């Protein structure tokens, strides 16, 4: 092997590893703490906490559905029909999957933390905020799951794997 123009040795072809559970857990914990702190901080700064409408969980469910459909189409093309994705499309889908998985974990943790912050609080909209936030957290988990499915659908068998 010869050195490159900058004098460095060329890097061997690497492999991307799947999104780690530790990274997902870290982002979920960050979201959980942030969502839990949002309630008291907003009440101190604005005298009222944010209201969660049905639009938030429905938007998250829509994102999860789009990711799930993309995962299915990708899996079918790569695994069933044995088509080869163009490299830029494969990278785009992989980046989409990985970023949505991390953001989905953050969002799920955030809404769960916000829901937990309302437990035991007897206010006019407290129970409503808790339930809608819990539904949004479940939708965030749906984004994580469909993102991981899309990431898995982008996998191709390498030449050195057994048939």
PyMOL CGO cylinders between C-alpha atoms (Angstrom):
from pymol import cmd
from pymol.cgo import CYLINDER

trace = [
    CYLINDER, 0.00, 0.00, 0.00, 1.31, 3.41, -0.82, 0.3, 1, 1, 1, 1, 1, 1,
    CYLINDER, 1.31, 3.41, -0.82, 0.87, 6.56, 1.16, 0.3, 1, 1, 1, 1, 1, 1,
    CYLINDER, 0.87, 6.56, 1.16, -1.71, 9.08, 0.03, 0.3, 1, 1, 1, 1, 1, 1,
    CYLINDER, -1.71, 9.08, 0.03, -0.90, 12.63, -1.11, 0.3, 1, 1, 1, 1, 1, 1,
    CYLINDER, -0.90, 12.63, -1.11, -0.77, 13.88, 2.48, 0.3, 1, 1, 1, 1, 1, 1,
    CYLINDER, -0.77, 13.88, 2.48, 1.59, 11.10, 3.55, 0.3, 1, 1, 1, 1, 1, 1,
    CYLINDER, 1.59, 11.10, 3.55, -1.09, 9.19, 5.46, 0.3, 1, 1, 1, 1, 1, 1,
    CYLINDER, -1.09, 9.19, 5.46, -1.78, 5.52, 4.98, 0.3, 1, 1, 1, 1, 1, 1,
    CYLINDER, -1.78, 5.52, 4.98, -5.11, 4.85, 3.21, 0.3, 1, 1, 1, 1, 1, 1,
    CYLINDER, -5.11, 4.85, 3.21, -7.84, 3.72, 5.57, 0.3, 1, 1, 1, 1, 1, 1,
    CYLINDER, -7.84, 3.72, 5.57, -9.25, 0.24, 5.04, 0.3, 1, 1, 1, 1, 1, 1,
    CYLINDER, -9.25, 0.24, 5.04, -12.90, 0.02, 4.06, 0.3, 1, 1, 1, 1, 1, 1,
    CYLINDER, -12.90, 0.02, 4.06, -14.91, 0.10, 7.25, 0.3, 1, 1, 1, 1, 1, 1,
    CYLINDER, -14.91, 0.10, 7.25, -18.34, -1.00, 8.24, 0.3, 1, 1, 1, 1, 1, 1,
    CYLINDER, -18.34, -1.00, 8.24, -21.07, 1.02, 9.83, 0.3, 1, 1, 1, 1, 1, 1,
    CYLINDER, -21.07, 1.02, 9.83, -22.38, -0.40, 13.03, 0.3, 1, 1, 1, 1, 1, 1,
    CYLINDER, -22.38, -0.40, 13.03, -26.09, -0.29, 13.88, 0.3, 1, 1, 1, 1, 1, 1,
    CYLINDER, -26.09, -0.29, 13.88, -27.29, 2.45, 16.20, 0.3, 1, 1, 1, 1, 1, 1,
    CYLINDER, -27.29, 2.45, 16.20, -26.35, 1.39, 19.70, 0.3, 1, 1, 1, 1, 1, 1,
    CYLINDER, -26.35, 1.39, 19.70, -28.83, 0.89, 22.47, 0.3, 1, 1, 1, 1, 1, 1,
    CYLINDER, -28.83, 0.89, 22.47, -26.59, 2.98, 24.72, 0.3, 1, 1, 1, 1, 1, 1,
    CYLINDER, -26.59, 2.98, 24.72, -26.89, 5.99, 22.42, 0.3, 1, 1, 1, 1, 1, 1,
    CYLINDER, -26.89, 5.99, 22.42, -30.66, 5.59, 22.27, 0.3, 1, 1, 1, 1, 1, 1,
    CYLINDER, -30.66, 5.59, 22.27, -30.86, 5.25, 26.06, 0.3, 1, 1, 1, 1, 1, 1,
    CYLINDER, -30.86, 5.25, 26.06, -28.67, 8.33, 26.56, 0.3, 1, 1, 1, 1, 1, 1,
    CYLINDER, -28.67, 8.33, 26.56, -30.88, 10.48, 24.33, 0.3, 1, 1, 1, 1, 1, 1,
    CYLINDER, -30.88, 10.48, 24.33, -34.01, 9.10, 26.00, 0.3, 1, 1, 1, 1, 1, 1,
    CYLINDER, -34.01, 9.10, 26.00, -32.66, 10.00, 29.45, 0.3, 1, 1, 1, 1, 1, 1,
    CYLINDER, -32.66, 10.00, 29.45, -31.71, 13.49, 28.26, 0.3, 1, 1, 1, 1, 1, 1,
    CYLINDER, -31.71, 13.49, 28.26, -35.25, 13.91, 26.93, 0.3, 1, 1, 1, 1, 1, 1,
    CYLINDER, -35.25, 13.91, 26.93, -36.77, 12.49, 30.11, 0.3, 1, 1, 1, 1, 1, 1,
    CYLINDER, -36.77, 12.49, 30.11, -34.92, 14.97, 32.31, 0.3, 1, 1, 1, 1, 1, 1,
    CYLINDER, -34.92, 14.97, 32.31, -35.66, 17.85, 29.93, 0.3, 1, 1, 1, 1, 1, 1,
    CYLINDER, -35.66, 17.85, 29.93, -39.36, 17.02, 29.74, 0.3, 1, 1, 1, 1, 1, 1,
    CYLINDER, -39.36, 17.02, 29.74, -39.62, 16.62, 33.49, 0.3, 1, 1, 1, 1, 1, 1,
    CYLINDER, -39.62, 16.62, 33.49, -37.91, 20.00, 34.06, 0.3, 1, 1, 1, 1, 1, 1,
    CYLINDER, -37.91, 20.00, 34.06, -40.05, 21.77, 31.44, 0.3, 1, 1, 1, 1, 1, 1,
    CYLINDER, -40.05, 21.77, 31.44, -43.17, 21.77, 33.63, 0.3, 1, 1, 1, 1, 1, 1,
    CYLINDER, -43.17, 21.77, 33.63, -41.76, 23.61, 36.67, 0.3, 1, 1, 1, 1, 1, 1,
    CYLINDER, -41.76, 23.61, 36.67, -39.52, 25.87, 34.58, 0.3, 1, 1, 1, 1, 1, 1,
    CYLINDER, -39.52, 25.87, 34.58, -42.39, 26.99, 32.34, 0.3, 1, 1, 1, 1, 1, 1,
    CYLINDER, -42.39, 26.99, 32.34, -44.63, 27.66, 35.33, 0.3, 1, 1, 1, 1, 1, 1,
    CYLINDER, -44.63, 27.66, 35.33, -41.95, 29.82, 36.94, 0.3, 1, 1, 1, 1, 1, 1,
    CYLINDER, -41.95, 29.82, 36.94, -41.12, 31.73, 33.77, 0.3, 1, 1, 1, 1, 1, 1,
    CYLINDER, -41.12, 31.73, 33.77, -44.53, 31.98, 32.08, 0.3, 1, 1, 1, 1, 1, 1,
    CYLINDER, -44.53, 31.98, 32.08, -46.97, 31.15, 34.88, 0.3, 1, 1, 1, 1, 1, 1,
    CYLINDER, -46.97, 31.15, 34.88, -48.38, 28.29, 32.80, 0.3, 1, 1, 1, 1, 1, 1,
    CYLINDER, -48.38, 28.29, 32.80, -47.06, 25.05, 31.41, 0.3, 1, 1, 1, 1, 1, 1,
    CYLINDER, -47.06, 25.05, 31.41, -47.35, 24.16, 27.71, 0.3, 1, 1, 1, 1, 1, 1,
    CYLINDER, -47.35, 24.16, 27.71, -50.53, 22.43, 26.61, 0.3, 1, 1, 1, 1, 1, 1,
    CYLINDER, -50.53, 22.43, 26.61, -50.20, 19.21, 24.64, 0.3, 1, 1, 1, 1, 1, 1,
    CYLINDER, -50.20, 19.21, 24.64, -52.83, 18.95, 21.90, 0.3, 1, 1, 1, 1, 1, 1,
    CYLINDER, -52.83, 18.95, 21.90, -53.64, 15.90, 19.82, 0.3, 1, 1, 1, 1, 1, 1,
    CYLINDER, -53.64, 15.90, 19.82, -51.67, 17.43, 16.95, 0.3, 1, 1, 1, 1, 1, 1,
    CYLINDER, -51.67, 17.43, 16.95, -48.33, 16.50, 18.54, 0.3, 1, 1, 1, 1, 1, 1,
    CYLINDER, -48.33, 16.50, 18.54, -48.95, 12.76, 18.97, 0.3, 1, 1, 1, 1, 1, 1,
    CYLINDER, -48.95, 12.76, 18.97, -50.66, 12.55, 15.57, 0.3, 1, 1, 1, 1, 1, 1,
    CYLINDER, -50.66, 12.55, 15.57, -47.71, 14.24, 13.86, 0.3, 1, 1, 1, 1, 1, 1,
    CYLINDER, -47.71, 14.24, 13.86, -45.33, 11.80, 15.54, 0.3, 1, 1, 1, 1, 1, 1,
    CYLINDER, -45.33, 11.80, 15.54, -47.51, 8.87, 14.43, 0.3, 1, 1, 1, 1, 1, 1,
    CYLINDER, -47.51, 8.87, 14.43, -47.41, 10.22, 10.87, 0.3, 1, 1, 1, 1, 1, 1,
    CYLINDER, -47.41, 10.22, 10.87, -43.61, 10.35, 10.97, 0.3, 1, 1, 1, 1, 1, 1,
    CYLINDER, -43.61, 10.35, 10.97, -43.51, 6.77, 12.31, 0.3, 1, 1, 1, 1, 1, 1,
    CYLINDER, -43.51, 6.77, 12.31, -45.85, 5.63, 9.53, 0.3, 1, 1, 1, 1, 1, 1,
    CYLINDER, -45.85, 5.63, 9.53, -43.72, 7.28, 6.85, 0.3, 1, 1, 1, 1, 1, 1,
    CYLINDER, -43.72, 7.28, 6.85, -40.56, 5.70, 8.28, 0.3, 1, 1, 1, 1, 1, 1,
    CYLINDER, -40.56, 5.70, 8.28, -42.29, 2.32, 8.46, 0.3, 1, 1, 1, 1, 1, 1,
    CYLINDER, -42.29, 2.32, 8.46, -43.41, 2.55, 4.83, 0.3, 1, 1, 1, 1, 1, 1,
    CYLINDER, -43.41, 2.55, 4.83, -39.90, 3.58, 3.77, 0.3, 1, 1, 1, 1, 1, 1,
    CYLINDER, -39.90, 3.58, 3.77, -38.43, 0.67, 5.73, 0.3, 1, 1, 1, 1, 1, 1,
    CYLINDER, -38.43, 0.67, 5.73, -40.81, -1.78, 4.07, 0.3, 1, 1, 1, 1, 1, 1,
    CYLINDER, -40.81, -1.78, 4.07, -40.13, -0.47, 0.55, 0.3, 1, 1, 1, 1, 1, 1,
    CYLINDER, -40.13, -0.47, 0.55, -36.37, -0.55, 1.18, 0.3, 1, 1, 1, 1, 1, 1,
    CYLINDER, -36.37, -0.55, 1.18, -36.44, -4.03, 2.69, 0.3, 1, 1, 1, 1, 1, 1,
    CYLINDER, -36.44, -4.03, 2.69, -38.54, -5.36, -0.17, 0.3, 1, 1, 1, 1, 1, 1,
    CYLINDER, -38.54, -5.36, -0.17, -36.23, -3.84, -2.79, 0.3, 1, 1, 1, 1, 1, 1,
    CYLINDER, -36.23, -3.84, -2.79, -32.98, -4.98, -1.19, 0.3, 1, 1, 1, 1, 1, 1,
    CYLINDER, -32.98, -4.98, -1.19, -33.90, -8.31, 0.38, 0.3, 1, 1, 1, 1, 1, 1,
    CYLINDER, -33.90, -8.31, 0.38, -36.78, -9.72, -1.70, 0.3, 1, 1, 1, 1, 1, 1,
    CYLINDER, -36.78, -9.72, -1.70, -36.22, -8.31, -5.16, 0.3, 1, 1, 1, 1, 1, 1,
    CYLINDER, -36.22, -8.31, -5.16, -32.41, -8.33, -4.76, 0.3, 1, 1, 1, 1, 1, 1,
    CYLINDER, -32.41, -8.33, -4.76, -32.14, -4.82, -6.19, 0.3, 1, 1, 1, 1, 1, 1,
    CYLINDER, -32.14, -4.82, -6.19, -29.09, -2.74, -5.50, 0.3, 1, 1, 1, 1, 1, 1,
    CYLINDER, -29.09, -2.74, -5.50, -29.77, 0.71, -4.08, 0.3, 1, 1, 1, 1, 1, 1,
    CYLINDER, -29.77, 0.71, -4.08, -27.84, 3.58, -5.57, 0.3, 1, 1, 1, 1, 1, 1,
    CYLINDER, -27.84, 3.58, -5.57, -25.13, 4.53, -3.06, 0.3, 1, 1, 1, 1, 1, 1,
    CYLINDER, -25.13, 4.53, -3.06, -26.45, 8.05, -2.44, 0.3, 1, 1, 1, 1, 1, 1,
    CYLINDER, -26.45, 8.05, -2.44, -29.97, 6.72, -1.81, 0.3, 1, 1, 1, 1, 1, 1,
    CYLINDER, -29.97, 6.72, -1.81, -28.70, 4.08, 0.59, 0.3, 1, 1, 1, 1, 1, 1,
    CYLINDER, -28.70, 4.08, 0.59, -26.68, 6.67, 2.51, 0.3, 1, 1, 1, 1, 1, 1,
    CYLINDER, -26.68, 6.67, 2.51, -29.64, 9.05, 2.59, 0.3, 1, 1, 1, 1, 1, 1,
    CYLINDER, -29.64, 9.05, 2.59, -31.91, 6.36, 4.01, 0.3, 1, 1, 1, 1, 1, 1,
    CYLINDER, -31.91, 6.36, 4.01, -29.31, 5.28, 6.53, 0.3, 1, 1, 1, 1, 1, 1,
    CYLINDER, -29.31, 5.28, 6.53, -28.74, 8.86, 7.71, 0.3, 1, 1, 1, 1, 1, 1,
    CYLINDER, -28.74, 8.86, 7.71, -32.52, 9.38, 7.92, 0.3, 1, 1, 1, 1, 1, 1,
    CYLINDER, -32.52, 9.38, 7.92, -32.90, 6.18, 9.94, 0.3, 1, 1, 1, 1, 1, 1,
    CYLINDER, -32.90, 6.18, 9.94, -30.11, 6.94, 12.37, 0.3, 1, 1, 1, 1, 1, 1,
    CYLINDER, -30.11, 6.94, 12.37, -31.07, 10.57, 12.96, 0.3, 1, 1, 1, 1, 1, 1,
    CYLINDER, -31.07, 10.57, 12.96, -34.76, 9.72, 13.39, 0.3, 1, 1, 1, 1, 1, 1,
    CYLINDER, -34.76, 9.72, 13.39, -33.90, 6.95, 15.85, 0.3, 1, 1, 1, 1, 1, 1,
    CYLINDER, -33.90, 6.95, 15.85, -31.89, 9.33, 18.04, 0.3, 1, 1, 1, 1, 1, 1,
    CYLINDER, -31.89, 9.33, 18.04, -34.39, 12.19, 17.80, 0.3, 1, 1, 1, 1, 1, 1,
    CYLINDER, -34.39, 12.19, 17.80, -37.27, 9.76, 18.36, 0.3, 1, 1, 1, 1, 1, 1,
    CYLINDER, -37.27, 9.76, 18.36, -35.62, 8.59, 21.58, 0.3, 1, 1, 1, 1, 1, 1,
    CYLINDER, -35.62, 8.59, 21.58, -35.14, 12.21, 22.67, 0.3, 1, 1, 1, 1, 1, 1,
    CYLINDER, -35.14, 12.21, 22.67, -38.77, 13.08, 21.87, 0.3, 1, 1, 1, 1, 1, 1,
    CYLINDER, -38.77, 13.08, 21.87, -40.14, 9.94, 23.54, 0.3, 1, 1, 1, 1, 1, 1,
    CYLINDER, -40.14, 9.94, 23.54, -38.13, 10.66, 26.67, 0.3, 1, 1, 1, 1, 1, 1,
    CYLINDER, -38.13, 10.66, 26.67, -39.17, 14.31, 26.63, 0.3, 1, 1, 1, 1, 1, 1,
    CYLINDER, -39.17, 14.31, 26.63, -42.88, 13.59, 26.40, 0.3, 1, 1, 1, 1, 1, 1,
    CYLINDER, -42.88, 13.59, 26.40, -42.60, 10.82, 28.99, 0.3, 1, 1, 1, 1, 1, 1,
    CYLINDER, -42.60, 10.82, 28.99, -40.80, 13.18, 31.37, 0.3, 1, 1, 1, 1, 1, 1,
    CYLINDER, -40.80, 13.18, 31.37, -43.46, 15.82, 30.82, 0.3, 1, 1, 1, 1, 1, 1,
    CYLINDER, -43.46, 15.82, 30.82, -46.21, 13.26, 31.46, 0.3, 1, 1, 1, 1, 1, 1,
    CYLINDER, -46.21, 13.26, 31.46, -44.50, 12.09, 34.67, 0.3, 1, 1, 1, 1, 1, 1,
    CYLINDER, -44.50, 12.09, 34.67, -44.21, 15.70, 35.87, 0.3, 1, 1, 1, 1, 1, 1,
    CYLINDER, -44.21, 15.70, 35.87, -48.01, 15.93, 35.87, 0.3, 1, 1, 1, 1, 1, 1,
    CYLINDER, -48.01, 15.93, 35.87, -48.62, 12.82, 37.96, 0.3, 1, 1, 1, 1, 1, 1,
    CYLINDER, -48.62, 12.82, 37.96, -50.25, 13.76, 41.25, 0.3, 1, 1, 1, 1, 1, 1,
    CYLINDER, -50.25, 13.76, 41.25, -50.86, 17.37, 40.19, 0.3, 1, 1, 1, 1, 1, 1,
    CYLINDER, -50.86, 17.37, 40.19, -54.52, 18.29, 40.49, 0.3, 1, 1, 1, 1, 1, 1,
    CYLINDER, -54.52, 18.29, 40.49, -55.08, 21.06, 38.00, 0.3, 1, 1, 1, 1, 1, 1,
    CYLINDER, -55.08, 21.06, 38.00, -57.69, 21.70, 35.36, 0.3, 1, 1, 1, 1, 1, 1,
    CYLINDER, -57.69, 21.70, 35.36, -55.60, 20.38, 32.45, 0.3, 1, 1, 1, 1, 1, 1,
    CYLINDER, -55.60, 20.38, 32.45, -53.06, 18.27, 34.36, 0.3, 1, 1, 1, 1, 1, 1,
    CYLINDER, -53.06, 18.27, 34.36, -54.57, 14.88, 33.60, 0.3, 1, 1, 1, 1, 1, 1,
    CYLINDER, -54.57, 14.88, 33.60, -55.15, 15.83, 29.96, 0.3, 1, 1, 1, 1, 1, 1,
    CYLINDER, -55.15, 15.83, 29.96, -51.51, 16.94, 29.59, 0.3, 1, 1, 1, 1, 1, 1,
    CYLINDER, -51.51, 16.94, 29.59, -50.29, 13.71, 31.19, 0.3, 1, 1, 1, 1, 1, 1,
    CYLINDER, -50.29, 13.71, 31.19, -52.35, 11.42, 28.93, 0.3, 1, 1, 1, 1, 1, 1,
    CYLINDER, -52.35, 11.42, 28.93, -51.59, 13.26, 25.71, 0.3, 1, 1, 1, 1, 1, 1,
    CYLINDER, -51.59, 13.26, 25.71, -47.90, 13.40, 26.59, 0.3, 1, 1, 1, 1, 1, 1,
    CYLINDER, -47.90, 13.40, 26.59, -47.92, 9.66, 27.29, 0.3, 1, 1, 1, 1, 1, 1,
    CYLINDER, -47.92, 9.66, 27.29, -49.49, 9.00, 23.87, 0.3, 1, 1, 1, 1, 1, 1,
    CYLINDER, -49.49, 9.00, 23.87, -46.86, 11.24, 22.26, 0.3, 1, 1, 1, 1, 1, 1,
    CYLINDER, -46.86, 11.24, 22.26, -44.14, 9.30, 24.10, 0.3, 1, 1, 1, 1, 1, 1,
    CYLINDER, -44.14, 9.30, 24.10, -45.50, 6.03, 22.69, 0.3, 1, 1, 1, 1, 1, 1,
    CYLINDER, -45.50, 6.03, 22.69, -45.51, 7.61, 19.22, 0.3, 1, 1, 1, 1, 1, 1,
    CYLINDER, -45.51, 7.61, 19.22, -41.88, 8.62, 19.80, 0.3, 1, 1, 1, 1, 1, 1,
    CYLINDER, -41.88, 8.62, 19.80, -41.05, 5.01, 20.58, 0.3, 1, 1, 1, 1, 1, 1,
    CYLINDER, -41.05, 5.01, 20.58, -42.79, 4.11, 17.32, 0.3, 1, 1, 1, 1, 1, 1,
    CYLINDER, -42.79, 4.11, 17.32, -40.40, 6.46, 15.52, 0.3, 1, 1, 1, 1, 1, 1,
    CYLINDER, -40.40, 6.46, 15.52, -37.44, 4.73, 17.15, 0.3, 1, 1, 1, 1, 1, 1,
    CYLINDER, -37.44, 4.73, 17.15, -38.70, 1.26, 16.20, 0.3, 1, 1, 1, 1, 1, 1,
    CYLINDER, -38.70, 1.26, 16.20, -39.48, 2.14, 12.58, 0.3, 1, 1, 1, 1, 1, 1,
    CYLINDER, -39.48, 2.14, 12.58, -36.15, 3.98, 12.27, 0.3, 1, 1, 1, 1, 1, 1,
    CYLINDER, -36.15, 3.98, 12.27, -34.28, 0.91, 13.45, 0.3, 1, 1, 1, 1, 1, 1,
    CYLINDER, -34.28, 0.91, 13.45, -36.26, -1.19, 10.96, 0.3, 1, 1, 1, 1, 1, 1,
    CYLINDER, -36.26, -1.19, 10.96, -35.25, 1.20, 8.18, 0.3, 1, 1, 1, 1, 1, 1,
    CYLINDER, -35.25, 1.20, 8.18, -31.63, 1.03, 9.30, 0.3, 1, 1, 1, 1, 1, 1,
    CYLINDER, -31.63, 1.03, 9.30, -31.81, -2.76, 9.24, 0.3, 1, 1, 1, 1, 1, 1,
    CYLINDER, -31.81, -2.76, 9.24, -33.48, -2.72, 5.81, 0.3, 1, 1, 1, 1, 1, 1,
    CYLINDER, -33.48, -2.72, 5.81, -30.47, -0.85, 4.42, 0.3, 1, 1, 1, 1, 1, 1,
    CYLINDER, -30.47, -0.85, 4.42, -28.15, -3.74, 5.27, 0.3, 1, 1, 1, 1, 1, 1,
    CYLINDER, -28.15, -3.74, 5.27, -26.73, -5.64, 2.35, 0.3, 1, 1, 1, 1, 1, 1,
    CYLINDER, -26.73, -5.64, 2.35, -24.97, -8.96, 2.46, 0.3, 1, 1, 1, 1, 1, 1,
    CYLINDER, -24.97, -8.96, 2.46, -21.22, -8.57, 2.07, 0.3, 1, 1, 1, 1, 1, 1,
    CYLINDER, -21.22, -8.57, 2.07, -19.14, -10.81, -0.15, 0.3, 1, 1, 1, 1, 1, 1,
    CYLINDER, -19.14, -10.81, -0.15, -17.46, -12.53, 2.79, 0.3, 1, 1, 1, 1, 1, 1,
    CYLINDER, -17.46, -12.53, 2.79, -20.71, -13.67, 4.47, 0.3, 1, 1, 1, 1, 1, 1,
    CYLINDER, -20.71, -13.67, 4.47, -21.78, -17.26, 4.08, 0.3, 1, 1, 1, 1, 1, 1,
    CYLINDER, -21.78, -17.26, 4.08, -24.70, -17.96, 1.78, 0.3, 1, 1, 1, 1, 1, 1,
]
cmd.load_cgo(trace, "trace")
